[in-house]
Amino acid sequence: MTDLLDRLEARLGEVGVRLTATTGGQALCRLDGHMASAKELEGRMSVLLEVRRALRADPEVDLSAIADRWRADLAARQAQGASTAWISYLSGGLAELDLLVA
């Protein structure tokens, strides 16, 4: 589990740097939603923080349950015709989960 936490913390740093560079340091709530790359990075950051909270609460947490929930949310949003911003956000989170557990 320590290896996973180490990878998670490293990824939080990397994604944070990329997110700041992409947004120019602007608050995410100030973006108009058309910056798909920023939304994708926001999703990555969000899922990393969710996984960190889950691991701190239960070191034996089943990360596949988190991935399943994100996949279900993505499928539902796609079926509803959600905005590109939502799809980018959820896709980024899922891509990050795949990297983290690989």
HUQUICOR-V161204 format. One record per residue. N is the residue number from 0. RES is the residue in one letter. SS is DSSP state (a for helix, b for strand, c for the rest). OMEGA is omega in whole degrees, -180 to 180 (none if undefined). NEAR is the number of other ideal C-beta (glycine too) atoms within 12 Angstrom. Layout:
BEGIN
n->{N N}
res->{RES RES}
ss->{SS SS}
omega->{OMEGA OMEGA}
near->{NEAR NEAR}
END
This chain:
BEGIN
n->{0 1 2 3 4 5 6 7 8 9 10 11 12 13 14 15 16 17 18 19 20 21 22 23 24 25 26 27 28 29 30 31 32 33 34 35 36 37 38 39 40 41 42 43 44 45 46 47 48 49 50 51 52 53 54 55 56 57 58 59 60 61 62 63 64 65 66 67 68 69 70 71 72 73 74 75 76 77 78 79 80 81 82 83 84 85 86 87 88 89 90 91 92 93 94 95 96 97 98 99 100 101}
res->{M T D L L D R L E A R L G E V G V R L T A T T G G Q A L C R L D G H M A S A K E L E G R M S V L L E V R R A L R A D P E V D L S A I A D R W R A D L A A R Q A Q G A S T A W I S Y L S G G L A E L D L L V A}
ss->{c a a a a a a a a a a a a a a a a a a a a a a c c c c a a a c c c c c a a a a a a a a a a a a a a a a a a a a a a c c c c c a a a a a a a a a a a a a a a a a c c c c a a a a a a a a a a a a a a a a a a c}
omega->{180 178 179 179 178 178 180 -180 178 180 177 179 -179 -179 178 179 180 -180 179 179 -178 -176 -176 179 179 173 -178 180 180 180 -175 178 -179 179 -176 -179 178 180 178 179 176 177 177 -180 -179 -178 177 178 177 180 179 178 -179 180 178 179 -177 -178 180 -177 179 -178 178 178 177 179 179 179 178 179 179 179 178 -180 180 -180 177 179 180 -177 -178 -179 175 180 179 -178 178 180 -177 178 177 178 179 178 179 176 179 178 -174 -175 180 none}
near->{17 10 12 25 20 15 24 33 21 18 31 27 16 21 32 22 17 21 32 19 15 25 24 13 14 16 12 23 10 12 23 15 19 12 24 23 23 33 31 30 34 36 34 38 32 30 39 37 24 28 38 29 16 27 27 16 11 15 15 11 22 15 31 16 18 30 28 15 22 32 22 16 26 27 17 16 24 18 12 13 10 20 18 22 24 26 26 31 34 35 31 35 36 31 26 38 34 20 23 35 24 12}
END
